């Protein structure tokens, strides 16, 4: 199938987001990461005899706890194992990585091994268009429509005439790429896009965007020209090793989980990464779905990878987890923090091979700050969990749905992850951070009304009570509750992140 590579300037998007007003007062990250590093470097205090940590190591702890609040409206249930990795846990520096032209070309060669791209020529001003501009300027001046001075008119006319002398007679023709298919905008942003032969949609793109320019980071995306519509709305969760494939899907899939994972690792390797430094963090089976929502038994694997930092998986940024974007934060200081999303690596593989890939906000792992960090005892982490979960959600359930819904938050998994936090005393316009170990608590929530109806993900619904109903949309408390999912989502959500070194709560939206 013929494809063409479009070399696109990001001028339109840059115009919208690249020239954000610089705050009068610079907003500086103020969380005490220096103190945290000092705590991590300190030797752990000896544990009392008879405790899990008495021998210097913390044994896995299966925690079962129940917390109630809001006069019975809130119940928090924890039933999860907290386990530390066998080796030391470190703290390392973190920074955003930007895709390079070499990576873009390597990925293109992987996805389209037998093809060379066409380079679509950029639109330029020709002699014809500049001649029209000169005549229009002269007419406006002669008719008295020109608003500037005679000196300004003469300068503008001279500039157009100079451009006319150097302009080509016509638009340059498209042609085969010379091997450098990436157009660089101002030396900082690029987009390399491969389209189908009718330019209906993009098959492959690599973008590099610096924090000061755009609202998103670097990303690479690939999709087949006519993939099945594998639905992410009703996935079946698998184990990270692929265990748990439903019988119907197992009978239909001719590609094994290990083969699917190997295809994904080829993409990591093509981008210059060591696949051994990544691990499957989540795995699902998807079914294809038509426009009517009907599935047809054509299955695919959907794999999400986490970067390993010192052997510990980093937190995974996904839409479902709520951890994908650090929203722009405006503080009392009058500043705004530049977004810094968490790395997200996702692949879909079916019997035909790789269907789609999305790798956004790649991370650069820097020098080790603390090689063997001292971590807070697990019992202390659990006490913080109880206190902060109640503090965070008790007020919410009192006001959510007018305080008439009994809400239960169920935490089924707690994992020690490396979470990137912004480094102390760095301006919000910078992206300097640390990967620190943190306990991430995953689960789901459900609410029940007085009639006994149950809905899920009730804590994540937006408060629409102040919005007037439009188009028959019911924005009352009952209407909002009814709009929540009636079935438990397959995706886990993150409810709390606790720094394993100093016990502070990490706000994923702010990045510290």
MOQUIGI-V329073 format. One record per backbone hydrogen bond with DSSP energy under -0.5 kcal/mol. CO is the residue of the C=O (numbers start at 1). NH is the residue of the N-H. If there is no record, write none. Layout:
((CO & NH) (CO & NH))
This chain:
((2 & 197) (4 & 6) (4 & 195) (5 & 7) (5 & 120) (6 & 8) (6 & 193) (10 & 14) (11 & 15) (12 & 16) (13 & 17) (14 & 18) (17 & 20) (24 & 26) (26 & 28) (27 & 428) (29 & 425) (31 & 33) (32 & 36) (33 & 37) (34 & 38) (35 & 39) (36 & 40) (37 & 41) (38 & 42) (40 & 374) (48 & 51) (51 & 54) (53 & 47) (53 & 56) (57 & 59) (61 & 63) (61 & 82) (63 & 80) (65 & 78) (67 & 76) (69 & 72) (69 & 74) (70 & 73) (73 & 407) (74 & 69) (75 & 77) (75 & 409) (76 & 67) (77 & 411) (78 & 65) (80 & 63) (81 & 83) (81 & 414) (82 & 61) (89 & 373) (91 & 369) (91 & 370) (92 & 435) (93 & 366) (94 & 433) (95 & 364) (100 & 104) (101 & 105) (102 & 106) (103 & 107) (104 & 108) (105 & 109) (106 & 110) (107 & 111) (108 & 112) (110 & 113) (112 & 115) (117 & 177) (118 & 5) (118 & 120) (119 & 121) (119 & 175) (120 & 7) (124 & 126) (126 & 130) (127 & 131) (128 & 132) (129 & 133) (130 & 134) (131 & 135) (132 & 136) (133 & 137) (134 & 138) (135 & 139) (136 & 140) (137 & 141) (138 & 142) (139 & 143) (140 & 145) (140 & 146) (141 & 144) (149 & 153) (150 & 154) (151 & 155) (152 & 156) (153 & 157) (154 & 158) (155 & 159) (156 & 160) (157 & 161) (158 & 162) (159 & 163) (160 & 164) (161 & 165) (162 & 166) (163 & 167) (164 & 167) (168 & 127) (175 & 119) (181 & 183) (182 & 184) (183 & 185) (183 & 191) (184 & 186) (185 & 188) (185 & 189) (189 & 185) (190 & 208) (191 & 8) (191 & 183) (191 & 193) (192 & 206) (193 & 6) (193 & 195) (194 & 203) (194 & 204) (195 & 4) (196 & 199) (201 & 196) (203 & 223) (204 & 194) (205 & 221) (206 & 192) (207 & 219) (208 & 190) (210 & 213) (210 & 214) (218 & 361) (219 & 207) (220 & 359) (221 & 205) (222 & 357) (224 & 227) (228 & 230) (229 & 289) (235 & 237) (236 & 285) (238 & 283) (239 & 242) (242 & 245) (243 & 239) (246 & 250) (247 & 251) (248 & 252) (249 & 253) (256 & 260) (257 & 261) (258 & 262) (259 & 263) (260 & 264) (261 & 265) (262 & 266) (263 & 267) (264 & 267) (264 & 268) (265 & 269) (266 & 270) (267 & 271) (268 & 273) (269 & 272) (273 & 275) (274 & 277) (275 & 278) (277 & 308) (279 & 306) (282 & 304) (283 & 238) (284 & 302) (285 & 236) (286 & 300) (287 & 231) (288 & 296) (290 & 293) (294 & 290) (297 & 299) (298 & 288) (300 & 286) (301 & 349) (302 & 284) (303 & 347) (304 & 281) (304 & 282) (305 & 345) (306 & 279) (307 & 314) (308 & 310) (309 & 312) (312 & 309) (313 & 418) (316 & 318) (318 & 322) (318 & 323) (318 & 324) (321 & 494) (323 & 342) (324 & 342) (325 & 327) (328 & 330) (329 & 331) (329 & 337) (331 & 334) (335 & 331) (337 & 329) (343 & 317) (344 & 360) (345 & 305) (346 & 358) (347 & 303) (348 & 355) (348 & 356) (349 & 301) (350 & 353) (353 & 350) (355 & 224) (356 & 348) (357 & 222) (358 & 346) (359 & 220) (360 & 344) (362 & 97) (363 & 365) (364 & 95) (364 & 366) (367 & 93) (370 & 91) (377 & 381) (378 & 382) (379 & 383) (380 & 384) (381 & 385) (382 & 386) (383 & 387) (384 & 388) (385 & 389) (386 & 390) (387 & 391) (388 & 392) (389 & 393) (390 & 394) (393 & 397) (394 & 398) (395 & 399) (396 & 399) (396 & 400) (399 & 402) (400 & 403) (400 & 405) (401 & 404) (405 & 407) (406 & 448) (407 & 75) (408 & 410) (408 & 446) (409 & 77) (409 & 411) (410 & 412) (410 & 444) (411 & 79) (413 & 442) (415 & 417) (415 & 440) (417 & 419) (417 & 438) (418 & 315) (419 & 436) (421 & 434) (423 & 426) (426 & 29) (427 & 430) (428 & 338) (432 & 423) (433 & 94) (434 & 421) (434 & 436) (435 & 92) (436 & 419) (437 & 500) (437 & 501) (438 & 417) (438 & 440) (439 & 441) (439 & 498) (440 & 415) (440 & 442) (441 & 495) (441 & 496) (442 & 412) (442 & 413) (443 & 493) (444 & 410) (445 & 457) (446 & 408) (447 & 455) (448 & 406) (449 & 452) (453 & 449) (455 & 447) (456 & 485) (457 & 460) (458 & 461) (462 & 464) (464 & 467) (470 & 473) (473 & 475) (476 & 480) (477 & 481) (478 & 482) (479 & 483) (480 & 484) (481 & 484) (485 & 456) (493 & 443) (493 & 495) (496 & 441) (497 & 499) (497 & 506) (498 & 439) (499 & 503) (500 & 376) (504 & 499) (505 & 507) (506 & 508) (507 & 511) (507 & 512) (511 & 422))
